[in-house]
């Protein structure tokens, strides 16, 4: 085989191998909450049409704002939406989850109280699930303001998946690691509650429009014979 043909063949095989290599992309949705309220964010995973995920563990952190104001994760359990993915039909492992109907994670203080979520799951069958190319639900987390360091309107917090933490891992059915990258943090913004005055103004405006519409309906039609004279 000519050297040039051999070089082209090696290059082609390398490109095929690179294309076929499985990879996952993890992202976090954005959310808003009002002072004293709570919000829910989803950790999503997308594949390249090749990767089949069988086991995962994940570390998710909350990053605060200057001044010490913080959000905290709501612990999984009754009344909490944390680990709500386990009962959601859109969950990646729905119908084949080790922790179906239970709890998949716990909270840690690293360094602040309840600022870190550590969780994971796996397929009960052990066969793995092909990860869709569209972002798919992996973990659901509920957040609220810290009682000690209450957020204020205008604060913005980051929800970060820490893939550098040794406790984070994504494995296929052979227990081999799957390459993964983080698309970027989710942003949680603290916003004002709907103003009572604004709602009242909107209601008065609606009443005014209705009155004008009714007046138009009741207005007598013009005498067209007089218009022609």
C-alpha positions in Angstrom: 0.0 0.0 0.0 1.4 3.4 -1.0 2.4 5.6 1.9 -0.1 8.3 1.0 -3.0 5.9 0.9 -1.9 4.4 4.2 -1.8 7.9 5.8 -5.3 8.7 4.5 -6.6 5.4 5.8 -5.1 6.1 9.3 -6.6 9.6 9.3 -10.0 8.3 8.2 -10.0 5.6 11.0 -9.0 8.2 13.5 -11.9 10.5 12.5 -14.4 7.6 12.7 -13.1 6.7 16.1 -13.4 10.3 17.3 -17.0 10.5 15.9 -18.1 7.2 17.5 -16.7 8.2 21.0 -19.5 8.6 23.4 -19.9 11.9 25.2 -22.5 13.4 27.5 -23.3 17.0 28.1 -24.8 18.1 31.5 -26.7 21.4 31.9 -28.8 23.1 34.6 -32.1 25.0 34.0 -32.5 28.6 35.2 -35.2 29.7 37.7 -36.6 32.6 39.6 -37.9 32.9 43.2 -39.4 35.5 45.4 -38.0 36.4 48.9 -39.2 33.7 51.2 -40.2 31.5 48.3 -38.7 28.4 46.6 -37.7 27.4 43.1 -37.0 24.2 41.2 -34.1 23.5 38.9 -33.5 20.5 36.7 -30.1 18.9 35.9 -30.4 17.7 32.3 -28.2 15.3 30.3 -27.8 15.0 26.5 -25.9 12.4 24.5 -24.5 12.1 21.1 -26.6 9.1 20.0 -23.9 6.7 21.1 -23.6 6.9 24.9 -25.6 4.5 27.1 -25.6 5.5 30.7 -26.0 2.8 33.4 -24.8 4.4 36.6 -24.2 8.0 37.7 -23.3 9.9 40.8 -23.4 13.7 40.8 -22.3 16.6 43.1 -24.3 19.8 42.7 -23.2 23.0 44.5 -24.9 26.4 45.2 -22.7 29.4 44.8 -23.8 32.5 46.7 -23.4 36.3 46.2 -21.1 38.8 47.8 -22.4 39.7 51.2 -23.0 36.2 52.4 -26.6 35.9 51.3 -27.3 32.3 50.3 -29.7 29.8 48.9 -30.0 26.2 50.3 -31.2 23.0 48.9 -34.4 21.6 50.3 -33.7 18.1 51.7 -35.4 15.2 49.8 -38.4 13.7 51.5 -42.2 14.2 51.9 -43.3 17.6 50.6 -40.0 18.3 48.8 -39.5 18.4 45.1 -35.8 17.4 45.5 -35.4 14.0 43.8 -38.7 14.6 42.1 -37.2 13.1 38.9 -37.9 9.6 40.4 -41.6 10.1 39.9 -41.4 11.9 36.6 -42.0 9.9 33.4 -39.5 12.1 31.5 -36.7 10.9 33.8 -33.9 9.2 32.0 -34.2 6.0 34.1 -38.0 6.1 34.4 -39.2 2.5 34.6 -35.8 1.1 35.3 -34.5 3.0 38.3 -32.8 1.5 41.3 -34.3 4.2 43.6 -37.8 4.4 42.1 -40.2 5.5 44.7 -37.5 6.4 47.1 -34.7 9.0 47.7 -31.6 9.2 45.5 -29.6 11.9 47.2 -28.5 13.7 50.4 -27.4 17.1 51.4 -24.0 18.2 52.7 -22.5 21.3 54.3 -19.5 22.1 52.0 -18.8 24.6 53.6 -22.2 26.1 54.3 -25.3 24.3 55.5 -27.2 22.5 52.8 -25.3 24.1 49.9 -24.3 20.8 48.3 -26.4 17.9 46.9 -24.9 14.5 46.4 -26.9 11.9 44.6 -27.1 9.3 41.9 -29.0 6.4 40.4 -28.6 3.4 38.1 -30.7 1.1 36.0 -32.3 -1.8 37.8 -31.7 -4.0 34.7 -28.0 -3.2 34.5 -28.2 -2.7 30.8 -27.9 1.1 30.6 -30.1 3.6 28.8 -29.2 5.3 25.5 -29.0 9.0 26.3 -31.1 11.1 23.8 -29.5 13.9 21.9 -32.1 16.3 23.4 -31.6 17.4 27.1 -33.3 14.8 29.3 -34.2 15.0 33.0 -31.4 13.6 35.3 -31.9 15.2 38.7 -34.5 17.7 40.1 -33.6 20.0 43.0 -35.7 22.4 45.1 -34.1 25.6 46.4 -35.1 28.2 49.0 -33.5 31.1 50.8 -31.3 30.6 53.8 -33.1 31.6 57.0 -29.8 33.0 58.4 -28.6 34.8 55.3 -31.9 35.6 53.5 -31.5 36.6 49.8 -32.8 40.0 48.6 -34.4 41.1 45.3 -31.8 41.3 42.6 -29.5 38.5 43.9 -28.4 35.9 41.4 -27.1 32.5 42.4 -25.3 29.8 40.4 -26.2 26.1 40.4 -23.1 24.2 39.4 -22.5 20.5 38.7 -19.0 19.8 40.0 -17.6 17.2 37.6 -14.1 17.7 39.1 -15.3 16.2 42.4 -14.2 12.6 42.7 -17.7 11.6 43.7 -19.1 12.6 40.3 -19.1 9.8 37.8 -21.0 8.6 34.7 -20.5 4.9 33.8 -21.8 2.6 31.0 -23.0 -1.0 31.5 -19.4 -2.2 31.5 -18.7 0.3 34.4 -16.4 2.2 32.1 -16.4 6.0 32.5 -18.2 8.1 29.8 -16.6 11.4 28.8 -18.7 14.2 30.1 -18.7 18.0 30.0 -20.6 20.7 31.8 -22.5 23.2 29.6 -22.6 25.9 32.3 -24.4 26.8 35.5 -28.0 27.4 36.0 -28.9 30.9 37.2 -31.4 31.5 40.0 -32.6 35.1 40.3 -34.5 36.6 43.2 -37.4 38.7 41.9 -40.1 40.8 43.6 -43.6 39.4 44.3 -46.4 40.6 42.1 -47.4 44.1 43.3 -51.0 44.4 44.7 -51.2 47.9 43.2 -50.1 46.6 39.8 -52.8 43.9 39.9 -55.4 46.4 41.0 -54.4 48.7 38.1 -54.7 45.8 35.7 -58.1 45.0 37.0 -59.4 48.5 36.7 -58.0 48.7 33.1 -59.9 45.5 32.2 -63.1 46.9 33.7 -62.7 50.1 31.7 -62.2 48.3 28.5 -65.3 46.2 29.1 -67.3 49.3 29.8 -66.1 50.9 26.5 -66.9 47.8 24.6 -70.5 47.6 26.0 -71.0 51.3 25.2 -70.1 50.8 21.6 -72.5 47.9 21.3 -75.4 49.9 22.7 -74.6 53.1 20.6 -77.4 53.5 18.0 -76.5 53.1 14.4 -76.2 56.4 12.3 -79.2 57.4 10.1 -77.7 56.7 6.7 -80.6 58.5 4.9 -79.6 61.8 6.5 -76.0 61.2 5.5 -77.0 60.9 1.8 -79.1 64.1 1.8 
